[in-house]
Amino acid sequence: MSTDRLVDEMKVEIEWIHFPLHPQTPAEGQPLEALFAGRGYDIPEMQKQMKQRIEAVGLEYGDRKMTFNSRLAQELAAWAVTQPGGDAIHDALFRAYFVDGLNIGQPEVLRSIAETIGLPTDDAKRVITQRTFADAVDADWQRCRDQGVTGVPTFVIGGQQATGAQPFETLSSLVKRAG
């Protein structure tokens, strides 16, 4: 993945900021057709392009038909990165959502993901049920609004932005320009 290579070769540190992607999505999720209704999008073509972009940077992309509310997943991730090995949550959530099509808004799905990467499941459950990282995610969402972030992923390096899955060359160019 481009970001892994960036960390290895350019010795940069990645800071994950959570973004309110379709926060109005109901807990049970909704079909992509409903999400994009009335916008004139060719969803199969959008999916094809997304798959090509994501696979071009070395990631898998499944046949996603639904969108799910990611708020609880973001709160879990905000906690996870405070735990040893917790950075693995990002790849695990990506896979669950974009490859396996799981509803990452469901607490039991999130607890299972936490368990698969070795996080303490009782602590994960507490984070999800007590919403102990809600304020941290609220702050991230405000930061995104303040910085003009409009999509995910967005890479902000030295005040410059690149949105979408980006090849290593694009990201390394931004790092070099930022000094």
C-alpha positions as a Markdown table, in Angstrom:
| # | Residue | x | y | z |
|---|---|---|---|---|
| 1 | Met | 0.0 | 0.0 | 0.0 |
| 2 | Ser | 1.2 | 3.5 | -0.8 |
| 3 | Thr | 1.1 | 4.7 | 2.8 |
| 4 | Asp | 3.1 | 1.8 | 4.1 |
| 5 | Arg | 5.8 | 2.5 | 1.5 |
| 6 | Leu | 5.7 | 6.2 | 2.4 |
| 7 | Val | 6.3 | 5.4 | 6.1 |
| 8 | Asp | 9.1 | 2.9 | 5.2 |
| 9 | Glu | 11.0 | 5.0 | 2.6 |
| 10 | Met | 10.3 | 8.6 | 3.6 |
| 11 | Lys | 10.1 | 8.0 | 7.4 |
| 12 | Val | 6.8 | 10.0 | 7.7 |
| 13 | Glu | 4.2 | 9.5 | 10.4 |
| 14 | Ile | 0.6 | 8.9 | 9.5 |
| 15 | Glu | -2.1 | 10.6 | 11.5 |
| 16 | Trp | -5.5 | 9.2 | 10.9 |
| 17 | Ile | -8.4 | 11.7 | 11.1 |
| 18 | His | -12.0 | 10.5 | 10.9 |
| 19 | Phe | -14.4 | 11.9 | 8.3 |
| 20 | Pro | -18.2 | 12.1 | 8.4 |
| 21 | Leu | -18.8 | 10.0 | 5.3 |
| 22 | His | -22.6 | 9.7 | 4.9 |
| 23 | Pro | -23.3 | 10.1 | 8.6 |
| 24 | Gln | -27.1 | 10.1 | 8.0 |
| 25 | Thr | -26.9 | 6.4 | 6.9 |
| 26 | Pro | -29.2 | 4.3 | 9.1 |
| 27 | Ala | -27.8 | 1.6 | 11.5 |
| 28 | Glu | -29.0 | -1.2 | 9.2 |
| 29 | Gly | -27.3 | 0.5 | 6.2 |
| 30 | Gln | -28.8 | 1.2 | 2.8 |
| 31 | Pro | -28.3 | 0.0 | -0.8 |
| 32 | Leu | -26.0 | 2.2 | -2.9 |
| 33 | Glu | -28.9 | 2.8 | -5.2 |
| 34 | Ala | -30.7 | 4.6 | -2.3 |
| 35 | Leu | -27.6 | 6.5 | -1.3 |
| 36 | Phe | -27.1 | 7.9 | -4.8 |
| 37 | Ala | -30.8 | 8.1 | -5.8 |
| 38 | Gly | -31.7 | 11.0 | -8.1 |
| 39 | Arg | -28.1 | 11.9 | -8.8 |
| 40 | Gly | -27.8 | 10.2 | -12.2 |
| 41 | Tyr | -24.8 | 8.1 | -11.2 |
| 42 | Asp | -24.0 | 4.9 | -13.1 |
| 43 | Ile | -23.3 | 2.8 | -10.0 |
| 44 | Pro | -21.8 | -0.3 | -11.8 |
| 45 | Glu | -19.4 | 2.1 | -13.6 |
| 46 | Met | -18.6 | 3.9 | -10.3 |
| 47 | Gln | -17.8 | 0.6 | -8.7 |
| 48 | Lys | -15.6 | -0.5 | -11.6 |
| 49 | Gln | -13.6 | 2.7 | -11.4 |
| 50 | Met | -13.3 | 2.5 | -7.7 |
| 51 | Lys | -12.1 | -1.1 | -7.9 |
| 52 | Gln | -9.5 | -0.1 | -10.5 |
| 53 | Arg | -8.2 | 2.8 | -8.4 |
| 54 | Ile | -8.1 | 0.7 | -5.2 |
| 55 | Glu | -6.4 | -2.3 | -6.8 |
| 56 | Ala | -3.9 | 0.0 | -8.5 |
| 57 | Val | -2.5 | 0.9 | -5.1 |
| 58 | Gly | -2.4 | -2.7 | -4.0 |
| 59 | Leu | -5.7 | -3.1 | -2.1 |
| 60 | Glu | -8.6 | -5.5 | -2.6 |
| 61 | Tyr | -12.1 | -4.3 | -3.4 |
| 62 | Gly | -15.2 | -6.5 | -3.2 |
| 63 | Asp | -18.6 | -6.3 | -4.9 |
| 64 | Arg | -20.0 | -3.7 | -2.5 |
| 65 | Lys | -23.8 | -3.2 | -2.7 |
| 66 | Met | -24.5 | -1.4 | 0.6 |
| 67 | Thr | -23.2 | 1.5 | 2.5 |
| 68 | Phe | -23.1 | 1.5 | 6.3 |
| 69 | Asn | -22.8 | 4.1 | 9.0 |
| 70 | Ser | -19.1 | 4.2 | 10.1 |
| 71 | Arg | -19.5 | 6.4 | 13.2 |
| 72 | Leu | -19.1 | 3.6 | 15.7 |
| 73 | Ala | -16.2 | 2.1 | 13.7 |
| 74 | Gln | -14.5 | 5.5 | 13.8 |
| 75 | Glu | -14.9 | 5.7 | 17.6 |
| 76 | Leu | -13.5 | 2.2 | 17.9 |
| 77 | Ala | -10.6 | 3.1 | 15.7 |
| 78 | Ala | -9.9 | 6.3 | 17.7 |
| 79 | Trp | -9.5 | 4.0 | 20.8 |
| 80 | Ala | -7.7 | 1.2 | 19.0 |
| 81 | Val | -4.7 | 3.4 | 18.0 |
| 82 | Thr | -4.1 | 4.1 | 21.7 |
| 83 | Gln | -3.6 | 0.3 | 22.2 |
| 84 | Pro | -0.5 | -1.8 | 21.3 |
| 85 | Gly | -1.0 | -3.1 | 17.8 |
| 86 | Gly | -4.1 | -1.0 | 17.4 |
| 87 | Asp | -3.0 | 0.6 | 14.1 |
| 88 | Ala | -4.1 | -2.6 | 12.4 |
| 89 | Ile | -7.7 | -1.5 | 12.9 |
| 90 | His | -7.6 | 0.6 | 9.8 |
| 91 | Asp | -6.7 | -2.3 | 7.5 |
| 92 | Ala | -9.2 | -4.5 | 9.3 |
| 93 | Leu | -12.0 | -2.0 | 9.0 |
| 94 | Phe | -11.2 | -1.4 | 5.3 |
| 95 | Arg | -11.3 | -5.1 | 4.6 |
| 96 | Ala | -14.5 | -5.6 | 6.5 |
| 97 | Tyr | -16.3 | -2.8 | 4.7 |
| 98 | Phe | -14.9 | -2.7 | 1.2 |
| 99 | Val | -13.9 | -6.4 | 0.7 |
| 100 | Asp | -16.3 | -8.4 | 2.9 |
| 101 | Gly | -19.2 | -6.0 | 2.8 |
| 102 | Leu | -19.8 | -6.2 | 6.6 |
| 103 | Asn | -21.9 | -3.7 | 8.4 |
| 104 | Ile | -19.2 | -1.8 | 10.4 |
| 105 | Gly | -22.0 | 0.1 | 12.2 |
| 106 | Gln | -23.0 | -3.0 | 14.2 |
| 107 | Pro | -21.4 | -3.5 | 17.6 |
| 108 | Glu | -21.0 | -7.2 | 17.3 |
| 109 | Val | -19.2 | -6.8 | 13.9 |
| 110 | Leu | -16.8 | -4.3 | 15.5 |
| 111 | Arg | -16.1 | -6.4 | 18.5 |
| 112 | Ser | -15.2 | -9.3 | 16.2 |
| 113 | Ile | -12.9 | -7.1 | 14.2 |
| 114 | Ala | -11.2 | -5.9 | 17.4 |
| 115 | Glu | -10.7 | -9.5 | 18.4 |
| 116 | Thr | -9.2 | -10.5 | 15.1 |
| 117 | Ile | -6.4 | -8.0 | 15.5 |
| 118 | Gly | -5.8 | -8.9 | 19.1 |
| 119 | Leu | -7.4 | -6.0 | 20.9 |
| 120 | Pro | -9.1 | -6.7 | 24.3 |
| 121 | Thr | -12.7 | -7.4 | 23.4 |
| 122 | Asp | -14.1 | -6.3 | 26.8 |
| 123 | Asp | -12.4 | -2.9 | 26.3 |
| 124 | Ala | -13.6 | -2.7 | 22.7 |
| 125 | Lys | -17.2 | -3.4 | 23.9 |
| 126 | Arg | -17.0 | -0.7 | 26.5 |
| 127 | Val | -15.7 | 1.8 | 24.0 |
| 128 | Ile | -18.6 | 1.0 | 21.6 |
| 129 | Thr | -21.4 | 0.9 | 24.2 |
| 130 | Gln | -20.2 | 3.8 | 26.4 |
| 131 | Arg | -19.1 | 5.9 | 23.3 |
| 132 | Thr | -16.0 | 7.0 | 25.2 |
| 133 | Phe | -14.3 | 8.2 | 22.0 |
| 134 | Ala | -17.3 | 10.1 | 20.6 |
| 135 | Asp | -15.7 | 13.5 | 21.5 |
| 136 | Ala | -12.5 | 12.6 | 19.7 |
| 137 | Val | -14.3 | 11.7 | 16.6 |
| 138 | Asp | -16.4 | 14.9 | 16.8 |
| 139 | Ala | -13.2 | 16.9 | 17.0 |
| 140 | Asp | -11.9 | 15.0 | 13.9 |
| 141 | Trp | -15.1 | 15.8 | 12.0 |
| 142 | Gln | -14.7 | 19.5 | 12.9 |
| 143 | Arg | -11.1 | 19.4 | 11.8 |
| 144 | Cys | -12.1 | 18.0 | 8.4 |
| 145 | Arg | -14.7 | 20.7 | 8.0 |
| 146 | Asp | -12.1 | 23.4 | 8.9 |
| 147 | Gln | -9.6 | 22.0 | 6.4 |
| 148 | Gly | -12.1 | 21.6 | 3.6 |
| 149 | Val | -11.9 | 17.8 | 3.4 |
| 150 | Thr | -14.7 | 16.5 | 1.2 |
| 151 | Gly | -13.9 | 12.8 | 0.7 |
| 152 | Val | -11.9 | 9.8 | 1.9 |
| 153 | Pro | -9.2 | 9.2 | 1.9 |
| 154 | Thr | -7.8 | 12.7 | 1.8 |
| 155 | Phe | -4.0 | 13.1 | 2.3 |
| 156 | Val | -3.0 | 16.4 | 3.8 |
| 157 | Ile | 0.7 | 17.1 | 3.6 |
| 158 | Gly | 2.2 | 20.5 | 4.1 |
| 159 | Gly | -1.1 | 22.2 | 3.6 |
| 160 | Gln | -1.7 | 20.4 | 0.2 |
| 161 | Gln | -4.4 | 17.8 | -0.3 |
| 162 | Ala | -4.8 | 14.8 | -2.5 |
| 163 | Thr | -8.2 | 13.0 | -2.3 |
| 164 | Gly | -8.8 | 9.4 | -3.2 |
| 165 | Ala | -6.5 | 6.3 | -3.4 |
| 166 | Gln | -3.2 | 7.7 | -4.5 |
| 167 | Pro | -0.1 | 6.0 | -5.9 |
| 168 | Phe | 3.2 | 6.2 | -3.9 |
| 169 | Glu | 4.6 | 8.7 | -6.4 |
| 170 | Thr | 1.8 | 11.3 | -5.8 |
| 171 | Leu | 2.2 | 11.1 | -2.1 |
| 172 | Ser | 6.0 | 11.1 | -2.1 |
| 173 | Ser | 5.9 | 14.2 | -4.3 |
| 174 | Leu | 3.6 | 16.0 | -1.8 |
| 175 | Val | 6.1 | 15.0 | 1.0 |
| 176 | Lys | 9.1 | 16.3 | -0.9 |
| 177 | Arg | 7.3 | 19.6 | -1.7 |
| 178 | Ala | 6.4 | 20.0 | 2.0 |
| 179 | Gly | 10.1 | 19.5 | 2.9 |
